[in-house]
Amino acid sequence: PGNNNLSNYLSRLDFKQMVDRATHLDGHILDHVYVQQARSVDIKHHHVYYSDHDGILVSLKKDVDM
C-alpha cells in the first residue's frame, strides 16, 4: 500500500489497490483501481498505440448474495 493519506484511508475501509504492475511507459503505476477486498475483480492491461499509459479493463463480478 502507498504511504499517503488517501491510500491509508481506503485501506482502513477495506479497499485494496488492484493494479499491481506498471501502467506507464516509464515503469510507474499511475493508474489506480480500488475495490473492496470482498469483491471479485479482474484487471487486464491493454497496450494502446495512442498513449503512454496502458488501458485498464476492470471486470467486477456480482456478489451472489446481493
For each residue, the residues with C-beta under 8 A, 3 or more apart:
1: 7 8 11 17
2: 6 7 8 17
3: 7 8
4: 7 8
5: 8 9
6: 2 9 10
7: 1 2 3 4 10 11 17
8: 1 2 3 4 5 11 12
9: 5 6 12 13
10: 6 7 13 15 17 34
11: 1 7 8 14 15 16
12: 8 9
13: 9 10 36
14: 11 36 37 38
15: 10 11 34 35 36 37
16: 11 34 35 36 37
17: 1 2 7 10 20 32 33 34
18: 33 34 35 41 43 58
19: 23 29 31 32 33 43 56
20: 17 29
21: 29 45
22: 26 27 28 29 54
23: 19 28 29 30 31 45 53 54 56
24: 27 28 29 30 31 52 53 54
25: 52 53
26: 22 52
27: 22 24
28: 22 23 24
29: 19 20 21 22 23 24 32
30: 23 24 53
31: 19 23 24 53 54 56
32: 17 19 29
33: 17 18 19 41 43 56 58
34: 10 15 16 17 18
35: 15 16 18 39 41 60
36: 13 14 15 16 39
37: 14 15 16
38: 14 63
39: 35 36 60 61 63
40: 60 61 63
41: 18 33 35 58 59 60 61
42: 58 59 61
43: 18 19 33 56 57 58
44: 56 57 59
45: 21 23 54 55 56 57
46: 54 55 56 57
47: 54 55
48: 51 53 54 55
49:
50:
51: 48 55
52: 24 25 26
53: 23 24 25 30 31 48
54: 22 23 24 31 45 46 47 48
55: 45 46 47 48 51
56: 19 23 31 33 43 44 45 46
57: 43 44 45 46
58: 18 33 41 42 43
59: 41 42 44
60: 35 39 40 41
61: 39 40 41 42
62: 66
63: 38 39 40 66
64:
65:
66: 62 63
